[in-house]
C-alpha cells in the first residue's frame, strides 16, 4: 500500500540530525562488535529445498523475527524445506543485517525478512547498502500500528493526548521502534496534527515491543506507537489502553477506531516482505519465489495471519518489484522532507 505523506514536513535541524545519526552509528558498531554469527556462512550454497536460512535483521521477539519464525514453522510442518533455520542479526533498523546480507552474493539458500521500517532506517542511518542491493522475492503481510498509553493514563482519546502533548512536547516522552521506523513516521505525523515541530518531538527508540511495554508501565514514556501484536496481550490484560490503530480500513477484531475514522489523515501500513541476496540466476529466484508461495498457502500460515492479526497481502514477481520501488521513493520523500 502506498504511503501517504499528507502534510508538509519541516526539516530537522542539522545538530539534531547529527545526533540521531551518531546514535545509530554507535549502536551499529556495538552490535557488530558483539556479533558471533557470520551470515555469509549460514547457508551451504546448496539447494534451498535442502537447507534454507531465514534471516531476521532484528532481535528476538520483534515483528521481523515473528514473521521469520512463523514461516519456518509452516515450512517445517509441510516439509517445504528439509531444514529451515532462523538467524537474528539485530541493529540499526535492520541495516546491519542488510549490509551483511547484501554481501552474500550468489548465496541461493538464504532469505531475509524486511519491511517499511528498513526503508526508513536506510535513509536515517545513511546506509551505503540499500534495498536495491538485494533481490526482491515477495511481500507477505500487512500489519498496522496501534497508539497506546498505560491503563492509568489520563488520556482516553487521541484528542486528549495531542492537546496535552502540544503544551510541553519536550517533556512528553514518546516511544516506538528503531529510528526511521513506521512507528516514528506515525508519531511525527501525529505531532504535525498537534502543531508540534519535528525538532520538538521527544522520540525514544526501542528494539522491541517488550521493552516498550515495560517502559510504558514504568512511566519512562507516556505513550507509544508500535505493532498491534507487540501490545495485544497487555491490552487484553487491561494494562494498556489502545487509542487508535493506523490501519487504512476498520479492524473489527481490535475494537479500536482507526486514526482516519477519528479525523487524522494517517494510514501508514507496516508491511513485511522477503528478499534474497544479489547475484542469483533466474532459476534460483524462481525457486525461492516458489518456496515462499508454497509457505503462504499452508494452513499453518493462515493460522499465523489470524493469530497475529496480519493482513494477507502476498505479492511476488514484477508486481512486488514495482511496489518495493514505489515504497522506497515514498519513504525517502517523507524523511527527506524531515531533513535526512
Secondary structure, DSSP 8 states (H G I E B T S, - for coil): ------S------HHHHHHHHHHHHHHHHHHHHH----GGGSS-SS-TTT-EEEEESS-TTSHHHHHHHHHHHHHHHTTSSSSEEEEE---GGGHHHHHHHHT-TT--SEEEEEEHHHHHHHHHTT-SS-GGGSEEEEEEEEE-EEEEEETT-S--SHHHHHHHHHHSGGG-EEEESSTTSHHHHHHHHHHHHTT--GGG-EEEE-SSHHHHHHHHHHTS-SEEEEEHHHHHHHHHTTSEEEEEE--SS-BGGGTB-BTTTTT------EEEEEEE-SS--HHHHHHHHHHHHHHHTSHHHHHHHHHHT-EEEEEETHHHHHHHHHHHHHHHHHHHHTT-
